[in-house]
């Protein structure tokens, strides 16, 4: 059997493919450590977008001319890239969305048709707001009950509490695969088994995990899995929702318009099949093609090797921060991803981030769209450095140096 050739992690070559990384900020080389919010884009993605616009752009599907056919081919090739990336059984299981947020809203909208007052939705307290607010809509509008699952001291999900929360009234379990704040990786296979044993559906938010971990939706066994393009080195405004054939068949359309119908008459309509049933209107064609290019680019590398490299950067940064007085690291679960949330005693995270920016170091500060988690941690906000495969040990050292300077100024 032919083995799949993977590309070595040659940092100089990789960084050369990201034009923005050669930039200076405030007279310092850019150190971009805000990857959990959005990753930078390689030439492969930039060229795919520009090339499509320059040479073969038209609207997709139903066109009979050459440009329409070429664009449709590129658009559907991107869907196949997503299918392979997630190991979905068919491209019919892959819905293009604006991102994870729209994917979760689509699933919540579909569930709304079947929800009864008192039906339960199980969430963890470390969910991103995009995996909280759509379920609050069902609480506000349909009488659903939200059941919250807490964390252990190290930031791991409390699996005993998860098991206790899932019961006969559970209709949906909505859980992150990797926390955008703590980096905690959840045991999604085990949670899927618990949900299905109770007759519930499960949606997994893979916004962070898909960047760092291999994802196999068939092995996980989940009903729904969402990913977003801009975190996987792709464009904004594009993501994908995986759904099983059964889940997609049960779900009502999220929006009405062109493409998602078979027949429209004065007194009746019939719907198209998935994936088109859920893709009303002109889709984000160029963004999807760029998304496919990003997946193609990332898929050159061995995921385990990338994860090990990124975790080594995280470990170096965590060690450096532990040597700074007054720094508290949030979340040290075993096997966590390369996300480092921290607080500097006596300093607001926004002030820390602003001072770091003076030295060209870009981090995120705030509640990271995870206010229930902030309440659990007993803080209003944290600073967060998050790592990608183009980051270097030297950049980690630059972060530590800039933090030491920030501490002198602020504390």
C-alpha positions in Angstrom: 0.0 0.0 0.0 1.4 3.5 -0.9 2.1 5.6 2.1 0.8 9.2 2.3 3.8 11.5 2.1 3.7 14.3 4.7 5.6 17.5 4.6 8.2 18.2 7.3 7.7 21.0 9.8 10.3 23.3 8.3 9.5 26.5 10.2 11.4 28.9 7.9 9.7 27.5 4.8 6.3 27.5 6.5 6.6 31.1 7.8 7.7 32.2 4.3 4.3 31.2 3.0 2.5 33.6 5.3 3.2 37.2 4.0 1.9 38.9 7.1 4.4 37.2 9.4 7.2 39.4 7.9 5.4 42.5 9.2 6.6 44.7 12.0 4.4 46.2 14.7 5.5 49.2 16.7 9.1 48.7 15.4 9.2 45.0 16.5 8.8 41.8 14.5 5.1 40.7 14.6 4.6 37.9 17.2 1.1 36.6 16.4 -0.3 34.6 19.3 -4.0 35.2 18.7 -4.5 32.0 16.7 -7.5 30.7 18.7 -9.4 33.8 17.6 -8.3 33.6 14.0 -5.3 32.2 12.2 -3.3 33.9 9.5 -3.5 32.9 5.9 -0.9 31.1 3.7 -0.3 32.0 0.1 -2.1 28.8 -0.9 -5.4 30.4 0.4 -4.7 33.9 -0.9 -3.8 32.5 -4.3 -6.9 30.3 -4.4 -9.2 33.2 -3.7 -7.5 35.6 -6.1 -7.0 33.0 -8.8 -10.7 32.0 -8.8 -11.7 35.7 -9.1 -9.2 36.3 -11.9 -9.8 33.3 -14.1 -13.1 31.3 -13.5 -15.7 33.0 -11.4 -19.4 32.5 -11.8 -22.4 31.5 -9.7 -22.5 27.8 -8.9 -24.9 25.0 -9.9 -27.4 25.1 -12.7 -25.2 27.2 -15.0 -24.5 25.7 -18.4 -21.6 27.8 -19.4 -17.9 27.1 -18.9 -17.2 29.5 -16.1 -20.2 28.2 -14.1 -19.1 24.7 -14.6 -15.5 25.4 -13.5 -16.6 27.3 -10.4 -19.1 24.6 -9.5 -16.3 22.0 -9.8 -14.0 24.0 -7.5 -16.8 24.6 -5.0 -17.8 21.0 -4.8 -14.1 20.0 -4.7 -13.9 22.1 -1.5 -16.8 20.2 -0.1 -14.9 17.0 -0.8 -11.9 18.4 1.0 -14.1 19.0 4.1 -15.6 15.5 3.8 -12.1 14.0 3.8 -10.9 16.2 6.6 -13.7 15.1 8.9 -13.9 11.5 7.5 -17.6 12.0 6.7 -19.1 9.2 4.7 -20.4 11.4 1.9 -20.3 15.0 0.7 -24.1 14.9 1.3 -23.2 15.1 5.0 -21.3 18.4 4.6 -23.3 21.7 4.7 -21.4 24.9 4.0 -22.2 27.6 6.6 -20.9 31.0 7.5 -19.0 29.3 10.3 -19.5 27.3 13.5 -22.0 29.9 14.9 -24.3 29.5 11.9 -24.0 25.7 12.0 -25.0 25.6 15.7 -27.9 28.0 15.0 -29.0 25.8 12.1 -29.1 22.7 14.4 -30.9 24.6 17.2 -33.5 25.9 14.7 -34.1 22.3 13.5 -34.4 21.1 17.1 -36.9 23.9 17.9 -39.5 22.2 15.8 -39.5 19.1 18.1 -38.7 20.7 21.5 -41.4 20.5 24.3 -41.5 22.5 27.5 -39.3 20.7 30.0 -37.1 19.0 27.4 -33.4 19.3 28.4 -30.3 20.5 26.7 -27.0 19.6 28.3 -24.0 22.0 28.1 -20.7 22.4 29.8 -19.8 25.7 31.5 -16.7 26.1 29.3 -18.8 26.5 26.0 -18.2 29.5 23.7 -21.2 31.8 23.5 -22.0 30.5 20.0 -22.7 27.1 21.7 -24.8 28.7 24.5 -26.9 31.5 23.0 -28.8 29.4 20.4 -29.8 27.0 23.2 -31.0 29.9 25.3 -33.3 30.8 22.4 -34.9 27.4 22.9 -35.1 28.0 26.6 -36.7 31.5 26.1 -39.0 30.6 23.2 -39.9 26.9 23.7 -39.5 26.2 27.4 -36.3 24.0 27.1 -34.3 23.6 30.3 -30.5 24.0 30.2 -28.5 21.6 32.3 -24.9 22.7 33.0 -22.0 20.4 33.6 -19.0 21.7 35.6 -15.2 21.2 35.6 -12.7 19.6 37.8 -9.9 21.6 39.5 -7.5 21.3 36.6 -10.0 22.4 34.0 -11.0 18.9 32.8 -14.7 18.2 32.2 -16.4 16.5 35.1 -17.5 13.3 33.4 -19.4 12.0 36.4 -21.4 15.2 36.4 -21.9 14.8 32.6 -23.3 11.3 33.1 -25.6 12.5 35.8 -26.9 15.4 33.7 -27.9 13.3 30.8 -31.3 11.6 31.3 -34.6 10.7 29.8 -35.5 14.4 29.2 -32.3 15.2 27.4 -32.9 16.1 23.7 -29.5 17.5 22.9 -25.9 17.4 24.3 -23.9 20.3 23.0 -20.2 20.1 23.9 -16.9 21.6 22.8 -14.2 19.3 21.5 -11.5 21.7 22.7 -12.1 24.8 24.9 -11.1 28.1 23.4 -9.9 29.3 26.8 -8.6 26.3 28.8 -7.5 24.2 25.8 -9.3 21.3 27.5 -9.9 18.4 25.2 -13.1 16.5 26.0 -13.8 12.8 25.5 -16.3 13.2 22.7 -16.6 9.5 22.0 -17.6 8.7 25.6 -20.0 11.7 25.7 -21.6 10.6 22.4 -22.2 7.1 23.8 -23.9 8.7 26.9 -26.1 10.9 24.8 -27.2 8.2 22.4 -27.9 5.8 25.3 -30.4 8.4 26.5 -31.9 8.8 23.1 -30.5 12.3 22.7 -28.7 13.9 19.8 -25.2 15.3 20.2 -23.6 18.4 18.6 -19.8 18.9 19.0 -18.2 22.3 18.5 -14.9 21.5 16.7 -13.9 25.1 16.1 -10.6 24.7 18.0 -10.1 21.0 17.9 -10.2 20.7 14.1 -7.1 22.9 13.9 -5.0 20.9 16.3 -6.4 17.3 16.4 -7.3 14.6 13.9 -11.2 14.5 13.7 -13.1 11.4 12.6 -16.8 12.0 12.8 -17.6 8.4 12.1 -15.3 7.1 14.9 -16.8 9.7 17.3 -20.3 8.7 16.2 -21.8 12.2 16.8 -24.9 13.5 15.1 -23.5 16.9 14.4 -20.0 18.5 14.2 -19.2 22.1 13.4 -16.0 23.7 12.2 -15.0 27.2 11.0 -12.7 28.2 8.2 -10.9 31.2 9.6 -9.3 29.2 12.5 -8.0 26.6 10.0 -5.9 29.1 8.1 -8.8 29.8 5.8 -11.1 32.7 4.9 -13.7 34.3 7.2 -17.4 33.8 6.6 -17.1 30.1 5.8 -17.4 26.9 7.9 -19.0 23.5 7.7 -21.6 21.5 9.5 -21.4 17.8 9.4 -24.7 15.9 10.1 -25.5 12.2 9.8 -28.0 11.3 7.0 -30.6 10.6 9.7 -30.0 13.9 11.5 -30.2 15.9 8.3 -33.3 14.1 7.1 -35.0 14.9 10.5 -34.0 18.6 10.4 -36.2 21.2 8.8 -34.6 23.8 6.5 -33.0 26.7 8.4 -33.6 29.3 5.7 -35.7 29.5 2.5 -34.7 30.7 -0.9 -33.0 29.5 -4.0 -31.1 26.2 -4.2 -32.8 24.6 -1.2 -36.0 23.8 -3.1 -37.1 21.2 -5.7 -40.5 22.7 -6.7 -42.1 26.0 -5.9 -45.8 26.5 -6.8 -48.4 29.0 -5.6 -49.8 26.6 -3.0 -46.9 24.3 -2.2 -43.1 23.8 -2.1 -40.9 20.7 -1.9 -37.4 20.7 -0.6 -34.1 19.7 -2.1 -32.1 17.0 -0.5 -29.1 17.6 1.8 -26.7 19.4 1.5 -28.6 21.8 -0.8 -31.7 21.7 1.5 -29.6 23.8 4.0 -27.8 26.1 1.6 -30.4 28.7 0.6 -29.3 31.5 -1.8 -25.9 32.1 -3.4 -23.4 30.4 -1.1 -20.0 31.9 0.0 -18.4 30.5 -3.2 -15.0 32.1 -3.1 -14.7 31.5 0.7 -15.5 27.8 0.3 -12.8 27.4 -2.4 -10.4 29.2 -0.1 -11.5 26.9 2.8 -10.8 23.9 0.6 -7.3 25.3 -0.1 -6.7 25.9 3.6 -7.6 22.3 4.4 -5.4 21.1 1.5 -2.5 23.2 2.9 -3.0 21.9 6.5 -3.4 18.3 5.4 0.2 18.3 4.0 1.4 18.0 7.6 1.2 15.1 10.1 -1.5 16.1 12.6 0.3 14.3 15.5 3.6 16.0 14.7 1.9 19.4 14.5 0.0 18.8 17.8 3.3 17.8 19.5 5.1 20.8 18.2 2.3 23.2 19.2 2.2 21.6 22.6 5.9 22.1 23.1 5.4 25.8 22.4 2.6 25.9 25.0 4.8 24.0 27.5 7.7 26.5 27.0 5.4 29.4 27.4 3.7 28.0 30.5 7.1 27.3 32.1 8.2 30.8 31.3 5.0 32.3 32.8 5.3 30.3 36.0 8.6 32.0 36.7 6.8 35.4 36.6 5.5 36.4 40.0 1.7 37.0 40.2 0.9 35.0 37.0 -1.9 32.4 37.3 -2.5 29.9 34.5 -6.1 28.8 33.9 -6.6 25.2 32.8 -4.0 22.5 33.0 -6.0 19.5 32.0 -3.9 16.5 30.8 -3.7 16.4 27.0 -4.9 20.0 26.6 -4.4 22.0 23.4 -2.0 24.8 22.7 -4.1 27.6 24.4 -2.7 29.5 27.3 -5.1 31.6 29.4 -3.6 33.5 32.3 -4.1 36.4 34.7 -1.5 38.8 36.1 -2.4 39.7 39.7 -3.1 43.4 40.1 -3.3 44.1 36.3 -6.3 44.0 33.9 -5.8 41.7 31.0 -6.6 44.6 28.6 -3.7 46.6 30.0 -1.4 43.5 29.7 -2.5 43.0 26.0 -1.9 46.7 25.2 1.6 46.7 26.6 2.5 43.5 24.8 1.3 45.1 21.6 3.9 47.8 22.1 6.5 45.0 21.7 4.8 43.5 18.6 3.2 40.6 20.6 -0.4 40.0 19.7 -2.5 38.2 22.3 -6.2 38.3 23.1 -7.7 39.7 26.3 -11.3 39.6 27.5 -13.9 37.0 28.4 -13.3 35.1 25.1 -17.1 34.7 24.6 -17.1 32.4 27.6 -18.7 34.4 30.4 -20.0 31.3 32.3 -16.5 30.0 32.4 -15.1 33.3 33.6 -17.6 33.2 36.5 -16.4 29.7 37.3 -12.8 30.9 37.3 -13.7 33.9 39.5 -12.4 36.5 37.0 -14.0 38.9 34.6 -11.4 38.4 31.9 -8.2 36.7 31.1 -5.3 37.2 28.7 -4.8 34.4 26.2 -1.8 33.4 24.1 -2.6 30.7 21.5 -0.2 28.9 19.2 -0.2 27.7 15.6 2.3 25.7 13.6 4.0 28.8 12.3 4.9 30.0 15.8 8.5 29.6 17.1 10.3 29.1 20.3 11.8 32.6 19.8 8.3 34.1 19.7 7.5 32.3 23.0 10.6 33.9 24.5 9.5 37.3 23.1 6.1 36.8 24.9 7.8 36.1 28.2 10.1 39.1 27.8 7.2 41.4 27.0 5.2 40.0 29.9 8.1 40.7 32.4 8.1 44.3 31.1 4.4 44.6 31.4 4.5 43.3 35.0 7.1 46.0 35.9 4.9 48.7 34.5 1.5 47.5 35.9 2.2 45.9 39.2 
